[in-house]
Amino acid sequence: MVRFVYRIKNWEYWPVWILYTPVLATTDKNNLKHYFLITNIHGGPIHKEILPFIGKPAEITGIVEKMEDWYVFKIDTENIKELKKKSAIY
């Protein structure tokens, strides 16, 4: 298992649902796509807690762990900082 802290700035969360688990899809500076299953800080399900942030520019901080072929992004929604920017989605 690989564990590191990951911060995404100017984050606009648009969920992809895999078995009802939200997924963060990102593209890095080399135009490579990365996908992270999003869970609560303990690795449990996160659903209603993340809904207020969908499509809103925000900064998110959490712990990323690699489990086999998946990256799991463990977050605490209390630490999500909404940015006062216009959304590219809405």
N, C-alpha and C positions, 0 to 999 in steps of 0.2 A: 504494500500500500504506500502511495506517495501522498504526503500531506504538506500543503503550503498555503499561505495566506494570499488571497487574490482580491484585487480591487478593480472595479470597473467604473470609470467616470463616463458621464454623458450616456448613461445606460438607459435605453428604451426597451423595456421588457415586453416582448410579444411572445406569448406562450405557445409552445408546441406540446400537446398533451400525449404522453405515452403512459398508458395504463393509469390515467388520472394523476400523473406526476408532472408538474410544470418543468419545462426545459428552457434554459437560456441558450439562444443561438447567437454566436458572435462571429465577427470576421476580424482577423488581426491585420497588422500593417502590411503583411505579405499576401493579403487576400485569401488566407486560409480560414476555413470555417471550423469552429469549435462548438461543441454542445455540452451543456452541463445540466444534469438532473438537479433540480432545486429541492432542498429539504430544509427542515428547521435545524437549528444548531446541534441538535442531538441525533440527526439523521432520520427523523420521523417525517411523516407527511406534512405538507404545507399547502393549504388550499385557500380558505377564506382570508387568511392573514395577508396573502400576497395580492389579492384582487384589487385593492385600492391603488396599486402601483402600475397596473397593466397599461402600457402605452405612454407612460409619463417619463420624461427625462429625469433620471435619478442617479445617485452614486450608491453603489452597493459594496459592502465589504463582507467577506466570509472566509471560510476554510474550504479548500478544494482537496478532495481525496480521490485518488484513482483506484477504482475497484474493477479489476479485469479490464474490459474495454471501455468502461464508463468513467466519466468524471462526475463526482457528486459535489455540488456546491452547497455547503451548509451555511445557512444565514440566520440572522436574528432580524426580523422585520422591524424591530424597534430601532435598529441602526441604519435603516435605509433613509438617505437624505434626498428629498425631492429637490430638483434644480428648478429654478424659476425661469425655465426656457419653454418655448413653444414646442409641442410634440410634432415630430415628422409623421406620426401615424394618424393623429386626429386632426 
